Amino acid sequence: MEDLVQRAVEAASAKGVQYAEARLHIDSGSGVTLTNGKPEPVQLAKAKGIAVRVLVDGALGFACTNDLSRESLDETVEIAYRTAKASKRLVTNPVRLSKEKTEQANWETKARKPLLDVTIEKKLAVLEEIEKNLSPSVVKVDLPSRTLVLMDDITDRYFADTEGSKIHGVASRIGLLFVFTASEPRKGIIQRIGQKGETGGWERLEAWDLPKYVAEEAKILGKILREAKQAPRGELDLVLGSEVTGIACHESCGHPQEADRILGREAAQAGESYLKPDMIGHRIGTEAVTVVDDPTVPNSYGFYEYDEEGVQAGRRTLIKNGVIAGFLQNRETAAELGVSSNGAARAVSYDREPIIRMANTFMLPGEHEEEELIEDVSKGVFIKTFMEWNIDDRRYNQRYVGLEAYLIENGQITSAVRNPILEITTPGFYGSVDAVGKTVEYEAATCGKGEPEQGAPVWHGGPPIRLRKVRLGG
């Protein structure tokens, strides 16, 4: 297969292009679903194809095919070339690509128990064991709507370009998505959506103890319905759990610091950014706040070693001690902004162009135990998990509704509270953080962006954090 990729690059180079790259993707995966205890049709997916991208006189052209014959490959190269030539007339700002190191590498996520060796029956048995633990006699709450999805995929990718890079990478991922609704007479209903995911083999799932984990999530819903009181309103202190810290870092730091958003190229699809290209060095938060995006966290759901432009991945610091420190870049935006790419170009399949994406976005830990964050609060709320979130398309005004949350009185957690609502701006959020916990936890998610949409596997997370004197509604 590698010879096909090299053939595409050589065919494009022969046309006198400024640059050409080709990517071969071989993807396979499965999805097993239980809805209210009943199996749904099993989803089996396989895709194989080559994408070609060329730069001609400052214009990019992209084409792809799942027909891997030589004739189809030559035609795909021709389409990419013609697309670039036709686009040239519309280009007012010629595309340039940043100069990057030529790479030749092989990488693979290690799997002690390969996913291909796991039968559909075994996957279904995992969900059935989880379902048994969701009965009202176990979780002490009625769950009239329950959806469990076990999903896995293996991506095998080979990349080459006219600059001499040749990279082969293989990643296997396993994940669980659960959605259930809890109800209690005269108390109403609430919903919980949760997701776990890692790279590696079946051994990653076995370490999660899913029946116990999902049952505990369900029990919490019953406790909230039966015991939670109305959340206080007004100005007070908040302690946020790692899940809430993580979604805030993803939505109000990761997305607005994607350079394509900042340059206005995602406005019609994914939105804009409150940031401008010259805002590196701008203070957005307190000294306690440092946020990074790191594709190389071992076993993370968003793990990769090289991006889809052949650039080696590494930790990207987005906010350092409260100051905007950098943006997520691909080679095109890096050239325009006069920096190097930091390996943020991702494509979820052969028929998608690589665009700037997050991988694993999280706040770095501080020095405090979670108990210390709470002990120093006279009156406040601890929001451990969230039920919903919303943010505007410039990533400036945002809203988080708590799920599992508790009143803090004189440094002690007392009663559960229901639906605390934090509405705040991005500077208001990061500018209110005065203390950060020392234990980082992560949540898996599927991040959507692009047109046509690309759902990329990611982690978001961080430590528990404390915010001083913020306004709580709800």
N, C-alpha and C positions, 0 to 999 in steps of 0.2 A: 504493500500500500504506500510505503514511503516514496517509491519511485514515481507514483502518480502525482504526489504533492510536488516533488522536484520537477516533474515534467511541466506542471502548470506554471511554476515559477520561471522556468526557462522559456516557455512559450510566451509569457508576458514580457520577459526581458528582451526577447527578440523583436518586440514591437517598439522598442525604444522608450519604454516608460521610465519615469523618474524612480519608481519604486514598485515592487510587487510582493505580495505575500499569499500563501495558500495554507489552508487549515483543513485537515481531515478529522472528522468527528465520527466515532463509532460509539453510540449510546444505547444502553439497554436498561430496562428497569421494570418493576412491578408495583402494583398497588392492591392491597387486600383490605376490604372494608366490611365492617359490621355496623348495621343500622338497627338500633333497638334490638340487638341480639341476633339479627338475621343477616346472613352473608349477602353481599351485593356481588354482581359479576366482577370477576377478577380482571384487573387492568394489566395488560402486558404490552410493553412498548419497546420497539427497536427502531433505530434510525442510523443511517450511514450516509455520509455525503461529504463533499468538498466545497469550501468557500474560497473565492478568489477576490482579492482587493488590489486595485492598482491606482497609482498616482500619476496623472498625465497633465502636464502644464498647470499644476496647481489645483486640479479637480480630482476627487476620488470617485472610483467606480467599483461597484460590488456586484457579484453574481455568485450563484451556487447551483449545485446539482446533486441529485442522489443517483444519477446514472454514471457509474464509474468507468465507462468505456472511454477509450482514447478519443473517439470522435466527439462524445459529449463534453469531455474535459476541454478539448480545443475550442468548442463552441462557447463554453462557459467563460474561458479566457477572453474570447472575442467580445462577448456581451459586456463583460466588465470594462474592457478597453473602450468600446463604443459608448457606454454609459458615461465614462469619465470624459471622453471627447465632447459628448453632447452637453454635459454639465458645465463644461468650461465657459460657455457663453453666459451662464448665470452666476458665475463666481465673481464676487466683487472683492473678496479678500482671499487670495490664493492660499490653499492649504499647504502647510509645511509640516514636516515631521522632525521631532527632536532627534539629535544624534545620540544613539544608545550603543552600549557595548554589544558586540556580536556574541551570541550565546550558543553553545552546543551542549545539551544536557538531556539526561533521562531522570525522571522522578516518578514515584509511585507511593500511594498511601498503603501502609502495611495492613494486611488482613490475616489474622491467624486462622479465622474460620471464614473462608471466602463466601460471599453472598450467593454465588452461583451454585453452591453446594446445598443451599437451604431450599427445601421444597415449599410449594404453596401450602400444603397441608400443615407444615410446621409453623408457617407464618400465621395461618388462620387459627391454629391452636393457641398462639400467644394472645390473640385478641379475645378468644373465647375464655381464656383464664382471667383476663382483665374484666370481661363482662360479668363473670361469676361474682367478682368482688364488688360490683356496682349494685347488687340487689339491696332493696330498702332495709333488709335485716342486718346488712353489713354496714352500710354507709349512713343509716338512720335518716334518710331523706328520700323523697320520691324523685326519680329522674325520668320523666315521661319522654324525653328526647335524648338519645345517646348515639353519637357517631364516633367510631374508632377507625383510623386509617393507618395501616402499616405500609410504608413506602421505602423502596430502595432503588438505587441506580448505580450504574458503573459507566464512567465516561473515559474513553480511550482517545487521546488527541495527539496529532502530529502537526507541527508547525515548521514552515521554512519560508525564508524571504530572500530577496536579491542581495541583501547585505551579508549573507552567509550564516545566518542563524538556523539551527536545526534542533528542535526540542520535541521530545516525546514525553507525555505525562498521562498517568492513569490514576483516577480517583474513584473510590467506592464509598457510597454514602448510605446510611440507614436512618430512618426517622419514623416518629409516631406523631400523628395529629389526633387530638381528641376534642370533641365539642359536645357538651351536654348542658341541658337546662334542668334546673332544680325547682321544685314547687313545694309550697307548704300552705295548708289551709289558712286563709285570712292573712297570710304574710306576703303573697305575691310570688313572683318567679325571678330568678336570676340565671345568667348563663356564664359558663366558663369555657374559654378556648385556650388550649395549651399545645405546645409542640416541643418535642425533643429531637435532636438530630446530631450526628457526628460522622466523621469520616473514619473508615476502617471496616472491619468485618462484623459478622454476627456476634462476636464477643463483646462489641460495644453495647449492643442491646441487652445482652444477658447481664451486664453490670448495672443496668438501670433499675431492676426490680420493679417492673412496670405495674403488676397488679397492686402492689402496696402503694406506689407513687400515685397512680390515678385514683385509687380509693380514698387516699388522704385528701386529694383535691376535692372530691365529691363531698366528703364529710364536712369540709370547711364551708361549703355552700349551705348545708343544713344549719350549721352554727350561725351563719350570717342571717339567714331567714328568721330563725327563732329568737336570736338574742340581740341583734344589732339595733342600736338606737339611731335617731337622727344625728347626722354629723354636725358639729358646731360650725358656725359661720363667722367670718370676720378675720382680722389680722392675728395670726398666731404662728407658731413654729411647726415645721413638718419634718418628719423622718421618713425617707423613702427607701423601700427595699430595693434590692439589686434589679429586680424585674422592671420596676418603674424607672430607675436610673438608666437602665439599658434602652428602653423604648425612647426615652427622652434624648439620649445620646445619638441614637440612630436617626430619629426624625428631625431634631433641631440642631444637630452638629454634622452628622454624616451626609445627609442629603443636601443641605445648603452649601456644603464645602466640596461638592462635585463641580469641577471646573467647567464642565459643559453647561450646567445650570447657570453658573456665574456669568458665563459669556453669552447667555441667552439662547442657547441652542436646544434646550429642552422645554422651552416655554409652552409650546403647543401640546406637548405630551405629558411630561412629568412635573412641569412647573418651573418657577424661577427661584432666585435666591435673594435674600436681603443683603448679601455680601457683594462687594465690588472687587475687581481684580487688585486694587491698591490697598486693600484692608488687611494685608499681612502685617502683624504688629499691633493691630487694633485690639484694645482690651474689651473682652466680652464677659468675663467672669472674675471670680476671686482667685487668689493665689492657690487655693486648694484644688482647683479644677484643672486636670489634664486628661484629655480625651485622645485616644489613638484608634487607628484602624489597622488590623494586623492579619493578613492572610496566612501567616505561618504559625499560628497557634496550633500546637499538636492536637490532632483528632477533632479539630473544630469543624463545624458544618460548612463554613466558608473557606476551607483550606485550599490553597494552591501554592506552588513554588514559582511558576512563571505564568504571566498573563497571556491573553490571546493576541498580543503584539510581540511576544517573545522577550518581554522585559522581566527580569528577575523580581520577584515580590519581596517585600520586607515591611517592617513596621512603619506606618505613616503617622506622624504626630499632627493632629488637627488643631487642638488647643493645648497650649503649654502654660501652666501656672496662670490660667485665665486669659491668655493672649492668643489670638488667631495665629497659628504657626505654619499652616500649610493647607493646600487643597488636594483633593484626589485628582490625579492627572493621567491622561493617556498621551500618546506621542504628539497628537495634533494640538491639544490645548497647551501642553508643555512648551512646544515650539512658539506658540503665540504669546505665552506669558514669560518666555525667556528662562525656563527652568528645564530640568530633566523629568521624564516620565517616572512615576513611582509605582508603575505596574498595576494600575487600577482598571485596565481594559478587560472586560469579561463578555463572553457570548455563551448563551446557554445551549446552543445547538449550531449545526453547520449552516442553517438557513437564517441566521441572525448575525448582524454586524456587531463587532465588539464595541461596547459603549462603556462609559465610566460607571463603575459600580463599587459599592462597599463590599467588604468581606466579613470581618468580625470587628464591630465597633463597640468600644467600651471605655469607661472611665478608669483610670489607674487608681490603685488603692492608696489610702492614707495611713494614718497611725492609730485609729480608734477602733475599739470593739463596738459592736452594735449596741451593747448595753450602755456604753459611755455616751453614745449619741443621745440615747433616750434619757439618761439620768440628768442631763443638763437642760431638760425642757420642763418649764413650769406648767404651761398649758399648750397642748398641741395635739397632733394626730400622727400616728404611724400608719402610712399606706404601704402595705407589704406587696400587694399585687394590684394590677389594674384590670378593669372590665372593658373599658373602651378608651380610645384616644382620638384626637382630631387636631389638625394643624393646617394653616393656610398654605397656599402654593408658593409663598415666598419664605416659608419656614420661620415665621416671626411670631405670630400669635398661635398659641396652642392650648389644648384642653385635655386633661387626664381625669378619668373617673375611676376612683378606687374600687376594688372588689373586697379583698380581705384588708380591713383597716380597724384601728383601735384608737381610743382616746388615751392621751398621755396627760396625767395629772401629777404634778409634783415629782417628776422623774420616774413615775411608775405607769406601766400599761394597765388600764382598768377595763372599761367595757368596750365591746365591739361597736363600731359605727358603720352606717350604711351609706353608700354612694357619696363619699366626700369628693368634691370637685375642685380641681386646681386649674384655674385659668390664668395664664401668665405669658409674658413675652419671652423670647429667647434670652435677651440680656437680663431680664428680670429673674429668669430661672438660674442661670449660671452665676449671676451676681449676688444671689442670696445664699449660696453654698458656703457654710463656714466650717464644716467638719466632714471628713470622709472616712469611711470604715476601711478596715484592712483586709477584708475577705471578699474576693471577686467571684461572682457567679454569672453564668451565661444562660441565655434562652435561645433556642433555635427559632428561625423564622424563614419565610420565603418572601423576599423583597421584590416588589414589582416596579418595573420602569421600562420605558421604550415604547415604540410603535413600529411594528407589532410588539406586543408586550413580551418581556423576558422576566421570568420568575427565578431569581438567583438565590441559592441557599446561603444563609448568613447566620451569624451569631450576633446578638447584642447583649450587653450586660454591664457589670461594674460592681462596686461595693455599695452598701447602704450609705446614704448621705443625709446631712441635715441642712435644711433651709430655714433661715431666720426671717420672721416677720413678713410672711407672705399672706395673701388674702385667699381664704378658702370659702367656696360656695357650697351649694348642695343642700 
